[in-house]
């Protein structure tokens, strides 16, 4: 697969980049990039932030809130979580599972949108289809702060609360102890190298200065605006 480089840890820029790639990458091939966010909660396109996120806790800890253009549930990111985005016809989580298995981790697809290892959820992912455009993006929990994850997503209406915090904590896990890498940076490099050789297409797709300005513009005009974040949605561009 062809790849892009993304060193940003700004969740609003990264959501804008996801959308730009979904709408503007050339058709006919698969592209991917791996990326991280500073501490943040990313909610699904149609979710109610107040129902899914403990906003008081989020604000007290300086955790950002962002909304993505895919469905699914709220997820907590920090710098010990590695994200991936795959764009193009036939985008799927199978290359991620193949990569984990090549690293010695017995990963399997399970449930609607999850990757499990030894009964623990280590990844969740979401999709978007629109015409000929396809995108999948997801998490890979390397050494995520599970305590913060459960606190920031625990509200009386949230799925986490309804299922029970202790139950959820017992079903999610980190990959750090299972992987042969000393840091998340090494993990990211190894994943990028594996995906670069997976399937057809090779080489880097470089974003132009104009592309980056457009991504930043949409981040400002859409993803950083409260109308989008809190549910009074602006139109997808």
N, CA, C and O of each residue as an XYZ file, in Angstrom:
948
protein
N       0.840     -1.197      0.000
C       0.000      0.000      0.000
C       0.876      1.249      0.000
O       1.977      1.250      0.552
N       0.375      2.306     -0.624
C       1.056      3.583     -0.544
C       0.766      4.222      0.815
O      -0.251      3.931      1.443
N       1.665      5.089      1.258
C       1.506      5.646      2.596
C       1.681      7.153      2.592
O       2.313      7.734      1.710
N       1.092      7.766      3.621
C       1.289      9.168      3.926
C       1.981      9.250      5.273
O       1.910      8.317      6.074
N       2.648     10.362      5.521
C       3.234     10.597      6.840
C       2.410     11.658      7.560
O       2.044     12.682      6.983
N       2.127     11.389      8.829
C       1.388     12.357      9.634
C       1.996     12.394     11.025
O       1.846     11.446     11.796
N       2.675     13.475     11.348
C       3.303     13.616     12.659
C       2.471     14.444     13.622
O       2.872     14.641     14.769
N       1.321     14.933     13.180
C       0.464     15.759     14.044
C      -0.146     14.913     15.157
O      -0.524     13.761     14.941
N      -0.238     15.496     16.338
C      -0.967     14.870     17.448
C      -2.181     15.712     17.848
O      -2.746     15.523     18.925
N      -2.572     16.628     16.985
C      -3.749     17.470     17.198
C      -4.980     16.717     16.694
O      -5.092     16.484     15.491
N      -5.907     16.330     17.575
C      -7.041     15.506     17.132
C      -7.930     16.189     16.109
O      -8.498     15.508     15.255
N      -8.075     17.510     16.162
C      -8.944     18.199     15.211
C      -8.307     18.243     13.826
O      -8.994     18.051     12.822
N      -7.005     18.494     13.765
C      -6.307     18.412     12.483
C      -6.387     16.988     11.937
O      -6.613     16.789     10.744
N      -6.202     16.005     12.806
C      -6.188     14.618     12.341
C      -7.550     14.160     11.835
O      -7.618     13.366     10.897
N      -8.632     14.643     12.435
C      -9.953     14.327     11.906
C     -10.150     14.989     10.541
O     -10.776     14.407      9.655
N      -9.626     16.189     10.371
C      -9.714     16.871      9.086
C      -8.882     16.149      8.027
O      -9.298     16.037      6.874
N      -7.709     15.662      8.423
C      -6.876     14.899      7.492
C      -7.587     13.624      7.051
O      -7.562     13.281      5.869
N      -8.213     12.926      7.978
C      -8.983     11.738      7.613
C     -10.011     12.073      6.531
O     -10.130     11.367      5.529
N     -10.752     13.163      6.753
C     -11.782     13.526      5.784
C     -11.172     13.909      4.440
O     -11.692     13.524      3.392
N     -10.075     14.664      4.461
C      -9.430     15.055      3.213
C      -9.008     13.818      2.428
O      -9.237     13.738      1.221
N      -8.396     12.863      3.104
C      -7.947     11.647      2.427
C      -9.133     10.875      1.859
O      -9.074     10.362      0.742
N     -10.191     10.798      2.627
C     -11.392     10.091      2.179
C     -11.945     10.706      0.903
O     -12.441      9.991      0.032
N     -11.862     12.019      0.787
C     -12.497     12.711     -0.335
C     -11.559     13.002     -1.508
O     -12.027     13.205     -2.628
N     -10.247     13.025     -1.271
C      -9.367     13.572     -2.299
C      -8.231     12.667     -2.763
O      -7.611     12.964     -3.785
N      -7.931     11.580     -2.061
C      -6.865     10.715     -2.553
C      -7.280     10.090     -3.879
O      -8.460      9.810     -4.089
N      -6.323      9.869     -4.773
C      -6.693      9.339     -6.083
C      -7.324      7.956     -5.984
O      -6.915      7.151     -5.148
N      -8.314      7.670     -6.824
C      -8.975      6.365     -6.798
C      -8.071      5.278     -7.385
O      -7.076      5.551     -8.056
N      -8.460      4.049     -7.102
C      -7.790      2.934     -7.749
C      -6.705      2.259     -6.943
O      -6.071      1.331     -7.446
N      -6.463      2.674     -5.733
C      -5.443      2.037     -4.903
C      -5.738      2.244     -3.437
O      -6.644      2.993     -3.075
N      -4.971      1.578     -2.594
C      -5.108      1.721     -1.153
C      -3.976      2.589     -0.608
O      -2.826      2.477     -1.034
N      -4.324      3.447      0.335
C      -3.380      4.323      1.015
C      -3.561      4.131      2.520
O      -4.649      3.785      2.981
N      -2.502      4.353      3.273
C      -2.628      4.273      4.733
C      -1.712      5.287      5.382
O      -0.762      5.776      4.770
N      -2.015      5.595      6.637
C      -1.068      6.301      7.487
C      -1.336      5.912      8.932
O      -2.460      5.574      9.303
N      -0.273      5.967      9.746
C      -0.396      5.730     11.181
C      -0.173      7.059     11.879
O       0.575      7.909     11.394
N      -0.844      7.239     13.048
C      -0.842      8.549     13.680
C      -1.237      8.405     15.145
O      -1.746      7.371     15.578
N      -0.985      9.474     15.889
C      -1.354      9.496     17.312
C      -2.042     10.813     17.647
O      -1.874     11.815     16.952
N      -2.809     10.790     18.713
C      -3.452     11.994     19.242
C      -2.961     12.262     20.654
O      -2.723     11.330     21.422
N      -2.811     13.530     20.994
C      -2.661     13.900     22.398
C      -3.958     13.519     23.118
O      -4.964     13.265     22.456
N      -3.961     13.472     24.462
C      -5.155     12.982     25.170
C      -6.441     13.629     24.671
O      -6.586     14.852     24.677
N      -7.364     12.784     24.243
C      -8.595     13.274     23.622
C      -9.635     12.175     23.610
O      -9.313     10.989     23.685
N     -10.887     12.587     23.512
C     -11.994     11.661     23.269
C     -12.524     11.967     21.881
O     -12.782     13.122     21.542
N     -12.683     10.923     21.084
C     -13.203     11.066     19.729
C     -14.562     10.385     19.688
O     -14.662      9.180     19.918
N     -15.601     11.144     19.398
C     -16.943     10.580     19.365
C     -17.378     10.331     17.927
O     -16.873     10.948     16.989
N     -18.338      9.399     17.775
C     -18.851      9.056     16.466
C     -19.686     10.174     15.868
O     -20.139     11.075     16.574
N     -19.881     10.105     14.570
C     -20.541     11.182     13.834
C     -21.899     11.544     14.420
O     -22.254     12.722     14.459
N     -22.656     10.566     14.871
C     -24.033     10.820     15.311
C     -24.224     10.735     16.817
O     -25.359     10.682     17.290
N     -23.143     10.721     17.573
C     -23.271     10.581     19.019
C     -23.580     11.906     19.718
O     -23.261     12.986     19.220
N     -24.207     11.787     20.877
C     -24.465     12.922     21.752
C     -23.323     13.012     22.761
O     -23.157     12.121     23.594
N     -22.542     14.078     22.689
C     -21.356     14.200     23.531
C     -21.696     14.144     25.012
O     -20.972     13.524     25.791
N     -22.785     14.784     25.406
C     -23.132     14.840     26.818
C     -23.521     13.473     27.359
O     -23.326     13.201     28.543
N     -24.062     12.622     26.521
C     -24.454     11.284     26.963
C     -23.277     10.321     27.001
O     -23.266      9.384     27.799
N     -22.288     10.543     26.145
C     -21.210      9.572     25.985
C     -19.924      9.930     26.706
O     -19.061      9.073     26.900
N     -19.785     11.200     27.108
C     -18.512     11.665     27.655
C     -18.748     12.360     28.984
O     -19.676     13.158     29.122
N     -17.905     12.055     29.961
C     -17.927     12.772     31.234
C     -17.230     14.116     31.008
O     -16.022     14.244     31.205
N     -18.009     15.108     30.595
C     -17.429     16.386     30.177
C     -16.742     17.116     31.327
O     -15.741     17.802     31.116
N     -17.263     16.977     32.526
C     -16.632     17.633     33.674
C     -15.233     17.067     33.910
O     -14.281     17.816     34.130
N     -15.120     15.738     33.863
C     -13.808     15.115     34.048
C     -12.884     15.480     32.887
O     -11.716     15.806     33.099
N     -13.402     15.425     31.674
C     -12.627     15.755     30.484
C     -12.031     17.152     30.600
O     -10.837     17.347     30.372
N     -12.872     18.125     30.957
C     -12.402     19.505     31.035
C     -11.429     19.708     32.189
O     -10.491     20.498     32.074
N     -11.640     19.008     33.298
C     -10.749     19.164     34.452
C      -9.352     18.627     34.172
O      -8.381     19.078     34.780
N      -9.242     17.679     33.265
C      -7.958     17.074     32.926
C      -7.354     17.647     31.641
O      -6.284     17.211     31.215
N      -8.024     18.611     31.027
C      -7.495     19.205     29.809
C      -7.483     18.259     28.631
O      -6.618     18.352     27.760
N      -8.441     17.348     28.601
C      -8.550     16.380     27.506
C      -9.405     16.989     26.404
O     -10.466     17.548     26.680
N      -8.957     16.886     25.177
C      -9.687     17.467     24.047
C     -10.876     16.585     23.671
O     -10.913     15.396     23.986
N     -11.843     17.195     22.992
C     -13.001     16.476     22.466
C     -13.090     16.754     20.973
O     -12.997     17.900     20.533
N     -13.273     15.683     20.199
C     -13.381     15.820     18.754
C     -14.446     14.866     18.242
O     -14.755     13.857     18.875
N     -15.001     15.203     17.085
C     -15.994     14.337     16.432
C     -15.446     13.919     15.068
O     -14.876     14.735     14.343
N     -15.623     12.652     14.728
C     -15.146     12.133     13.451
C     -16.302     11.995     12.463
O     -17.456     12.240     12.815
N     -15.991     11.602     11.226
C     -17.032     11.461     10.206
C     -17.465     10.003     10.026
O     -18.177      9.686      9.073
N     -17.049      9.127     10.919
C     -17.528      7.750     10.902
C     -18.427      7.506     12.102
O     -18.419      8.274     13.064
N     -19.199      6.436     12.036
C     -20.093      6.096     13.140
C     -19.344      5.393     14.255
O     -18.124      5.498     14.383
N     -20.120      4.669     15.065
C     -19.514      3.933     16.170
C     -19.480      4.732     17.450
O     -20.054      5.817     17.542
N     -18.795      4.176     18.442
C     -18.817      4.727     19.778
C     -17.668      5.665     20.083
O     -16.758      5.857     19.277
N     -17.738      6.246     21.281
C     -16.693      7.140     21.759
C     -15.449      6.343     22.130
O     -15.545      5.248     22.684
N     -14.279      6.901     21.820
C     -13.013      6.253     22.159
C     -12.083      7.273     22.795
O     -12.121      8.461     22.475
N     -11.251      6.785     23.700
C     -10.244      7.629     24.332
C      -8.899      7.366     23.675
O      -8.502      6.214     23.502
N      -8.197      8.436     23.307
C      -6.852      8.351     22.748
C      -5.874      9.041     23.692
O      -6.211     10.046     24.317
N      -4.681      8.507     23.792
C      -3.561      9.265     24.334
C      -2.331      8.901     23.513
O      -2.439      8.158     22.538
N      -1.177      9.409     23.888
C       0.011      9.217     23.061
C       0.538      7.792     23.104
O       1.473      7.457     22.378
N      -0.048      6.951     23.943
C       0.311      5.530     23.966
C      -0.706      4.679     23.219
O      -0.759      3.461     23.389
N      -1.500      5.327     22.401
C      -2.437      4.656     21.495
C      -2.007      4.971     20.070
O      -1.788      6.132     19.725
N      -1.886      3.941     19.245
C      -1.499      4.130     17.848
C      -2.734      3.968     16.972
O      -3.439      2.963     17.061
N      -2.989      4.949     16.136
C      -4.131      4.902     15.233
C      -3.675      4.603     13.812
O      -2.532      4.866     13.438
N      -4.579      4.057     13.045
C      -4.297      3.818     11.633
C      -5.505      4.257     10.810
O      -6.643      4.193     11.276
N      -5.251      4.693      9.605
C      -6.294      5.016      8.625
C      -5.927      4.330      7.318
O      -4.786      4.416      6.865
N      -6.900      3.647      6.709
C      -6.719      3.027      5.401
C      -7.833      3.542      4.506
O      -9.009      3.476      4.864
N      -7.459      4.057      3.338
C      -8.414      4.663      2.415
C      -8.301      3.988      1.049
O      -7.198      3.739      0.563
N      -9.439      3.696      0.439
C      -9.452      3.133     -0.906
C     -10.408      1.966     -1.005
O     -10.883      1.443      0.003
N     -10.680      1.567     -2.226
C     -11.609      0.466     -2.473
C     -11.131     -0.806     -1.785
O     -10.000     -1.246     -1.989
N     -12.002     -1.392     -0.969
C     -11.654     -2.620     -0.260
C     -10.918     -2.407      1.046
O     -10.368     -3.360      1.599
N     -10.891     -1.167      1.563
C     -10.228     -0.907      2.843
C     -10.823     -1.782      3.930
O     -12.044     -1.860      4.068
N      -9.972     -2.440      4.704
C     -10.440     -3.358      5.745
C      -9.401     -3.439      6.858
O      -8.268     -2.990      6.682
N      -9.783     -4.014      8.017
C      -8.815     -4.173      9.104
C      -7.915     -5.388      8.942
O      -7.039     -5.614      9.777
N      -8.108     -6.171      7.892
C      -7.331     -7.405      7.747
C      -5.820     -7.162      7.701
O      -5.075     -7.952      8.282
N      -5.324     -6.092      7.028
C      -3.877     -5.859      7.072
C      -3.349     -5.597      8.479
O      -2.209     -5.943      8.789
N      -4.163     -4.992      9.324
C      -3.734     -4.723     10.702
C      -3.619     -6.034     11.474
O      -2.658     -6.241     12.216
N      -4.591     -6.912     11.301
C      -4.530     -8.224     11.947
C      -3.319     -8.996     11.446
O      -2.612     -9.628     12.231
N      -3.080     -8.946     10.139
C      -1.926     -9.647      9.575
C      -0.623     -9.107     10.153
O       0.297     -9.873     10.442
N      -0.545     -7.785     10.321
C       0.657     -7.184     10.897
C       0.869     -7.664     12.331
O       1.970     -8.077     12.696
N      -0.185     -7.609     13.138
C      -0.052     -8.046     14.531
C       0.381     -9.505     14.609
O       1.216     -9.861     15.441
N      -0.174    -10.341     13.758
C       0.192    -11.751     13.772
C       1.651    -11.940     13.346
O       2.337    -12.831     13.846
N       2.121    -11.097     12.421
C       3.524    -11.181     12.016
C       4.457    -10.768     13.144
O       5.622    -11.165     13.163
N       3.952     -9.967     14.091
C       4.735     -9.545     15.256
C       4.622    -10.543     16.411
O       5.142    -10.293     17.499
N       3.952    -11.658     16.181
C       3.837    -12.693     17.202
C       2.631    -12.573     18.099
O       2.567    -13.225     19.141
N       1.656    -11.737     17.709
C       0.447    -11.523     18.525
C      -0.717    -12.257     17.871
O      -0.972    -12.083     16.680
N      -1.420    -13.072     18.641
C      -2.512    -13.896     18.112
C      -3.790    -13.068     18.018
O      -4.729    -13.271     18.787
N      -3.816    -12.141     17.077
C      -4.939    -11.215     16.918
C      -6.010    -11.823     16.030
O      -5.715    -12.535     15.070
N      -7.281    -11.525     16.374
C      -8.408    -12.010     15.570
C      -9.458    -10.911     15.486
O      -9.631    -10.125     16.417
N     -10.158    -10.869     14.351
C     -11.320    -10.002     14.227
C     -12.466    -10.628     14.987
O     -12.713    -11.829     14.874
N     -13.173     -9.811     15.768
C     -14.257    -10.342     16.577
C     -15.290     -9.256     16.794
O     -14.955     -8.074     16.881
N     -16.561     -9.664     16.882
C     -17.612     -8.685     17.062
C     -17.810     -7.882     15.795
O     -17.374     -8.290     14.718
N     -18.461     -6.751     15.920
C     -18.760     -5.939     14.740
C     -17.552     -5.160     14.254
O     -17.289     -5.106     13.052
N     -16.815     -4.557     15.175
C     -15.741     -3.640     14.774
C     -14.562     -3.691     15.741
O     -14.057     -2.649     16.159
N     -14.126     -4.887     16.094
C     -13.095     -5.027     17.109
C     -12.015     -6.005     16.673
O     -12.239     -6.886     15.843
N     -10.829     -5.820     17.261
C      -9.752     -6.800     17.173
C      -9.456     -7.247     18.599
O      -9.259     -6.422     19.491
N      -9.427     -8.562     18.803
C      -9.190     -9.137     20.121
C      -7.894     -9.939     20.134
O      -7.473    -10.490     19.117
N      -7.274     -9.992     21.307
C      -6.123    -10.841     21.558
C      -6.348    -11.532     22.889
O      -6.481    -10.869     23.918
N      -6.394    -12.847     22.882
C      -6.593    -13.624     24.112
C      -7.814    -13.138     24.894
O      -7.775    -13.039     26.121
N      -8.889    -12.840     24.179
C     -10.134    -12.439     24.819
C     -10.215    -10.989     25.215
O     -11.236    -10.556     25.748
N      -9.164    -10.218     24.971
C      -9.162     -8.803     25.325
C      -9.255     -7.945     24.068
O      -8.599     -8.221     23.064
N     -10.070     -6.909     24.137
C     -10.179     -5.969     23.022
C      -8.971     -5.041     23.034
O      -8.719     -4.344     24.017
N      -8.223     -5.042     21.925
C      -7.050     -4.179     21.816
C      -7.233     -3.112     20.746
O      -6.409     -2.206     20.612
N      -8.328     -3.226     19.980
C      -8.551     -2.284     18.885
C     -10.024     -2.200     18.559
O     -10.737     -3.203     18.583
N     -10.475     -0.989     18.254
C     -11.792     -0.775     17.686
C     -11.635      0.029     16.415
O     -10.709      0.831     16.297
N     -12.524     -0.175     15.466
C     -12.414      0.548     14.210
C     -13.785      0.938     13.693
O     -14.803      0.392     14.118
N     -13.800      1.892     12.767
C     -15.040      2.392     12.179
C     -14.821      2.599     10.693
O     -13.690      2.770     10.238
N     -15.931      2.582      9.929
C     -15.861      2.693      8.471
C     -16.725      3.847      7.979
O     -17.635      4.315      8.663
N     -16.399      4.289      6.755
C     -17.291      5.178      6.024
C     -17.242      4.798      4.552
O     -16.171      4.592      3.980
N     -18.435      4.708      3.949
C     -18.582      4.462      2.527
C     -19.390      5.615      1.938
O     -20.377      6.054      2.528
N     -18.975      6.096      0.790
C     -19.736      7.148      0.119
C     -19.376      7.111     -1.358
O     -18.275      7.509     -1.740
N     -20.283      6.643     -2.178
C     -19.979      6.485     -3.586
C     -18.851      5.484     -3.772
O     -18.932      4.347     -3.308
N     -17.807      5.912     -4.450
C     -16.661      5.030     -4.673
C     -15.586      5.185     -3.600
O     -14.538      4.544     -3.677
N     -15.837      6.030     -2.602
C     -14.842      6.279     -1.547
C     -15.079      5.363     -0.351
O     -16.218      5.171      0.077
N     -14.007      4.804      0.182
C     -14.079      3.949      1.363
C     -12.942      4.319      2.307
O     -11.834      4.644      1.879
N     -13.243      4.261      3.600
C     -12.217      4.527      4.604
C     -12.488      3.678      5.832
O     -13.638      3.469      6.219
N     -11.418      3.192      6.438
C     -11.509      2.558      7.744
C     -10.413      3.165      8.610
O      -9.286      3.360      8.155
N     -10.748      3.458      9.845
C      -9.724      3.924     10.774
C      -9.992      3.329     12.146
O     -11.132      3.036     12.504
N      -8.907      3.154     12.911
C      -9.075      2.484     14.195
C      -7.913      2.725     15.136
O      -6.937      3.401     14.813
N      -8.061      2.146     16.308
C      -7.091      2.291     17.383
C      -6.268      1.017     17.523
O      -6.689     -0.062     17.108
N      -5.100      1.162     18.110
C      -4.288      0.037     18.571
C      -3.746      0.440     19.939
O      -2.848      1.276     20.037
N      -4.293     -0.155     20.984
C      -3.936      0.228     22.346
C      -2.582     -0.364     22.703
O      -2.468     -1.566     22.944
N      -1.568      0.472     22.735
C      -0.220      0.015     23.073
C      -0.019      0.030     24.587
O       0.287     -1.002     25.183
N      -0.185      1.173     25.196
C      -0.060      1.277     26.662
C      -0.957      2.412     27.165
O      -0.517      3.299     27.896
N      -2.212      2.358     26.758
C      -3.179      3.412     27.068
C      -3.498      3.436     28.563
O      -3.531      2.394     29.218
N      -3.731      4.626     29.086
C      -4.129      4.796     30.488
C      -5.584      4.343     30.643
O      -6.515      5.099     30.364
N      -5.761      3.101     31.092
C      -7.101      2.517     31.185
C      -7.939      3.230     32.244
O      -9.156      3.342     32.095
N      -7.305      3.710     33.303
C      -8.038      4.411     34.358
C      -8.684      5.685     33.809
O      -9.859      5.949     34.062
N      -7.912      6.468     33.058
C      -8.471      7.678     32.459
C      -9.525      7.323     31.427
O     -10.566      7.977     31.351
N      -9.269      6.304     30.640
C     -10.240      5.859     29.630
C     -11.601      5.591     30.262
O     -12.623      6.067     29.769
N     -11.614      4.831     31.348
C     -12.899      4.474     31.953
C     -13.562      5.678     32.616
O     -14.787      5.795     32.578
N     -12.794      6.560     33.212
C     -13.391      7.715     33.887
C     -13.995      8.706     32.901
O     -15.078      9.240     33.141
N     -13.307      8.954     31.802
C     -13.778      9.984     30.870
C     -14.956      9.489     30.033
O     -15.712     10.301     29.499
N     -15.122      8.174     29.910
C     -16.236      7.633     29.131
C     -17.377      7.116     29.994
O     -18.313      6.503     29.480
N     -17.311      7.353     31.283
C     -18.335      6.848     32.201
C     -19.370      7.935     32.506
O     -19.116      8.847     33.293
N     -20.532      7.822     31.874
C     -21.676      8.682     32.178
C     -22.884      7.777     32.419
O     -22.853      6.609     32.030
N     -23.940      8.278     33.047
C     -25.106      7.419     33.306
C     -25.729      6.828     32.047
O     -26.346      5.765     32.110
N     -25.578      7.498     30.898
C     -26.190      7.008     29.664
C     -25.220      6.235     28.775
O     -25.639      5.660     27.770
N     -23.942      6.209     29.120
C     -22.946      5.624     28.223
C     -23.025      4.101     28.215
O     -23.481      3.481     29.176
N     -22.570      3.513     27.107
C     -22.495      2.057     27.010
C     -21.561      1.492     28.072
O     -21.812      0.421     28.625
N     -20.488      2.216     28.353
C     -19.550      1.746     29.368
C     -20.236      1.616     30.716
O     -20.047      0.628     31.425
N     -21.040      2.627     31.071
C     -21.737      2.600     32.362
C     -22.778      1.486     32.393
O     -22.903      0.772     33.388
N     -23.514      1.343     31.310
C     -24.575      0.335     31.273
C     -24.014     -1.079     31.336
O     -24.633     -1.972     31.914
N     -22.848     -1.279     30.745
C     -22.228     -2.611     30.774
C     -21.480     -2.870     32.082
O     -21.192     -4.017     32.425
N     -21.169     -1.793     32.807
C     -20.425     -1.921     34.050
C     -18.953     -1.618     33.844
O     -18.289     -2.250     33.023
N     -18.444     -0.646     34.596
C     -17.054     -0.226     34.427
C     -16.093     -1.376     34.666
O     -15.151     -1.572     33.897
N     -16.324     -2.144     35.735
C     -15.408     -3.247     36.040
C     -15.425     -4.302     34.949
O     -14.397     -4.905     34.643
N     -16.601     -4.526     34.360
C     -16.704     -5.493     33.271
C     -15.934     -5.026     32.050
O     -15.228     -5.809     31.413
N     -16.071     -3.744     31.724
C     -15.365     -3.201     30.568
C     -13.860     -3.235     30.795
O     -13.101     -3.606     29.900
N     -13.430     -2.848     31.994
C     -11.995     -2.850     32.300
C     -11.404     -4.245     32.139
O     -10.249     -4.389     31.736
N     -12.186     -5.269     32.449
C     -11.682     -6.646     32.358
C     -11.651     -7.161     30.933
O     -11.095     -8.227     30.670
N     -12.255     -6.397     29.987
C     -12.341     -6.864     28.608
C     -11.463     -6.085     27.641
O     -11.392     -6.436     26.464
N     -10.791     -5.035     28.108
C      -9.900     -4.284     27.232
C      -8.458     -4.493     27.692
O      -8.197     -4.720     28.873
N      -7.539     -4.413     26.752
C      -6.148     -4.654     27.113
C      -5.188     -3.904     26.216
O      -5.546     -3.464     25.123
N      -3.957     -3.766     26.696
C      -2.888     -3.123     25.944
C      -1.984     -4.169     25.294
O      -1.899     -5.312     25.744
N      -1.319     -3.748     24.235
C      -0.469     -4.637     23.456
C       0.990     -4.631     23.902
O       1.761     -5.488     23.473
N       1.380     -3.697     24.740
C       2.796     -3.488     25.039
C       3.515     -4.766     25.460
O       4.602     -5.063     24.964
N       2.916     -5.514     26.366
C       3.596     -6.704     26.890
C       3.635     -7.851     25.889
O       4.360     -8.826     26.088
N       2.861     -7.741     24.814
C       2.780     -8.819     23.830
C       3.653     -8.577     22.611
O       3.893     -9.493     21.825
N       4.129     -7.351     22.448
C       4.875     -6.974     21.253
C       6.383     -6.935     21.509
O       6.814     -6.657     22.628
N       7.172     -7.208     20.493
C       8.637     -7.213     20.655
C       9.272     -5.844     20.443
O      10.374     -5.746     19.902
N       8.580     -4.782     20.870
C       9.069     -3.429     20.643
C       9.205     -2.701     21.977
O       8.378     -2.858     22.875
N      10.269     -1.900     22.085
C      10.549     -1.211     23.342
C       9.731      0.051     23.524
O       9.674      0.590     24.629
N       9.089      0.540     22.458
C       8.341      1.785     22.550
C       7.249      1.813     21.494
O       7.256      1.023     20.550
N       6.316      2.730     21.670
C       5.265      2.876     20.669
C       5.845      3.397     19.354
O       5.301      3.117     18.286
N       6.934      4.147     19.421
C       7.583      4.601     18.201
C       8.114      3.448     17.374
O       7.976      3.448     16.151
N       8.724      2.455     18.030
C       9.197      1.267     17.327
C       8.020      0.491     16.744
O       8.097     -0.014     15.624
N       6.946      0.400     17.495
C       5.733     -0.276     17.012
C       5.208      0.429     15.763
O       4.875     -0.226     14.775
N       5.132      1.754     15.800
C       4.633      2.509     14.655
C       5.507      2.286     13.426
O       4.990      2.097     12.325
N       6.806      2.305     13.603
C       7.717      2.106     12.481
C       7.564      0.717     11.881
O       7.565      0.556     10.660
N       7.433     -0.295     12.751
C       7.275     -1.662     12.264
C       5.947     -1.845     11.538
O       5.886     -2.527     10.515
N       4.894     -1.246     12.058
C       3.588     -1.352     11.409
C       3.615     -0.667     10.053
O       3.094     -1.203      9.075
N       4.218      0.511      9.989
C       4.316      1.228      8.715
C       5.110      0.413      7.696
O       4.732      0.349      6.526
N       6.200     -0.206      8.128
C       7.013     -1.009      7.213
C       6.227     -2.214      6.694
O       6.303     -2.548      5.512
N       5.475     -2.862      7.582
C       4.684     -4.029      7.162
C       3.609     -3.616      6.160
O       3.464     -4.243      5.110
N       2.862     -2.571      6.478
C       1.759     -2.156      5.606
C       2.262     -1.638      4.263
O       1.574     -1.756      3.249
N       3.463     -1.062      4.260
C       4.031     -0.557      3.008
C       4.275     -1.671      2.004
O       4.304     -1.427      0.798
N       4.451     -2.894      2.496
C       4.703     -4.039      1.615
C       3.463     -4.897      1.426
O       3.528     -5.939      0.774
N       2.348     -4.480      1.980
C       1.120     -5.287      1.943
C       0.301     -4.916      0.707
O       0.053     -3.736      0.462
N      -0.112     -5.898     -0.060
C      -0.960     -5.642     -1.213
C      -0.212     -4.912     -2.312
O       1.015     -4.959     -2.393
N      -0.979     -4.238     -3.157
C      -0.406     -3.546     -4.303
C      -0.155     -2.075     -3.975
O      -0.756     -1.512     -3.061
N       0.742     -1.474     -4.740
C       1.050     -0.059     -4.554
C       2.192      0.135     -3.579
O       2.214     -0.488     -2.517
N       3.140      0.992     -3.924
C       4.302      1.253     -3.085
C       4.619      2.739     -3.107
O       4.263      3.457     -4.041
N       5.291      3.176     -2.065
C       5.826      4.526     -2.049
C       4.975      5.515     -1.272
O       3.833      5.238     -0.905
N       5.562      6.661     -1.038
C       4.915      7.709     -0.245
C       4.101      8.641     -1.124
O       4.524      9.018     -2.217
N       2.925      9.005     -0.628
C       2.108     10.052     -1.241
C       2.329     11.304     -0.414
O       1.989     11.343      0.769
N       2.900     12.330     -1.036
C       3.284     13.537     -0.311
C       2.205     14.602     -0.469
O       1.828     14.956     -1.586
N       1.719     15.101      0.643
C       0.744     16.188      0.619
C       1.434     17.497      0.243
O       2.515     17.805      0.746
N       0.816     18.249     -0.629
C       1.380     19.530     -1.051
C       1.116     20.595      0.008
O       0.261     20.397      0.872
N       1.836     21.729     -0.039
C       1.517     22.831      0.870
C       0.060     23.268      0.751
O      -0.565     23.618      1.751
N      -0.490     23.250     -0.478
C      -1.895     23.607     -0.654
C      -2.827     22.611      0.004
O      -3.843     22.992      0.585
N      -2.481     21.320     -0.085
C      -3.278     20.291      0.590
C      -3.298     20.540      2.097
O      -4.353     20.486      2.729
N      -2.140     20.811      2.658
C      -2.038     21.022      4.101
C      -2.803     22.269      4.529
O      -3.428     22.277      5.589
N      -2.761     23.317      3.720
C      -3.532     24.527      4.051
C      -5.025     24.231      4.037
O      -5.762     24.728      4.889
N      -5.478     23.428      3.079
C      -6.896     23.085      3.007
C      -7.316     22.239      4.196
O      -8.396     22.437      4.751
N      -6.468     21.298      4.590
C      -6.778     20.458      5.756
C      -6.867     21.320      7.012
O      -7.765     21.130      7.832
N      -5.943     22.266      7.166
C      -5.971     23.155      8.330
C      -7.192     24.057      8.294
O      -7.790     24.330      9.335
N      -7.571     24.525      7.108
C      -8.758     25.377      6.987
C     -10.003     24.639      7.457
O     -10.798     25.189      8.219
N     -10.184     23.401      7.011
C     -11.357     22.637      7.412
C     -11.300     22.294      8.903
O     -12.331     22.241      9.572
N     -10.088     22.063      9.419
C      -9.956     21.850     10.866
C     -10.485     23.059     11.630
O     -11.197     22.902     12.621
N     -10.141     24.268     11.175
C     -10.588     25.490     11.841
C     -12.086     25.722     11.659
O     -12.790     26.052     12.614
N     -12.566     25.548     10.436
C     -13.941     25.920     10.115
C     -14.959     24.843     10.477
O     -16.160     25.109     10.508
N     -14.490     23.646     10.748
C     -15.413     22.560     11.069
C     -15.025     21.836     12.356
O     -15.781     21.862     13.327
N     -13.873     21.200     12.378
C     -13.566     20.263     13.456
C     -13.274     20.915     14.788
O     -13.431     20.274     15.828
N     -12.849     22.182     14.792
C     -12.600     22.875     16.060
C     -13.808     23.673     16.530
O     -13.763     24.278     17.601
N     -14.862     23.687     15.770
C     -16.039     24.480     16.117
C     -17.003     23.683     16.997
O     -17.227     22.493     16.771
N     -17.564     24.349     17.990
C     -18.465     23.676     18.919
C     -19.707     23.141     18.221
O     -20.277     22.141     18.656
N     -20.135     23.799     17.139
C     -21.323     23.327     16.425
C     -21.139     21.895     15.930
O     -22.074     21.095     15.934
N     -19.916     21.589     15.504
C     -19.628     20.221     15.057
C     -19.359     19.298     16.244
O     -19.895     18.191     16.303
N     -18.546     19.738     17.173
C     -18.123     18.878     18.277
C     -19.311     18.445     19.134
O     -19.412     17.278     19.515
N     -20.209     19.382     19.436
C     -21.287     19.077     20.374
C     -22.592     18.684     19.695
O     -23.615     18.517     20.359
N     -22.559     18.538     18.378
C     -23.707     17.897     17.750
C     -24.577     18.750     16.876
O     -25.432     18.220     16.167
N     -24.396     20.063     16.896
C     -25.131     20.907     15.961
C     -24.333     20.930     14.673
O     -23.611     21.884     14.383
N     -24.478     19.860     13.907
C     -23.495     19.504     12.908
C     -23.452     20.463     11.724
O     -24.480     20.932     11.234
N     -22.229     20.736     11.285
C     -21.989     21.468     10.050
C     -21.931     20.462      8.908
O     -21.635     19.292      9.151
N     -22.196     20.865      7.697
C     -22.187     19.907      6.589
C     -20.800     19.339      6.329
O     -19.798     20.046      6.440
N     -20.750     18.065      5.985
C     -19.490     17.440      5.597
C     -19.037     18.050      4.276
O     -19.851     18.230      3.370
N     -17.744     18.373      4.153
C     -17.234     19.048      2.953
C     -16.553     18.055      2.050
O     -16.056     18.427      0.987
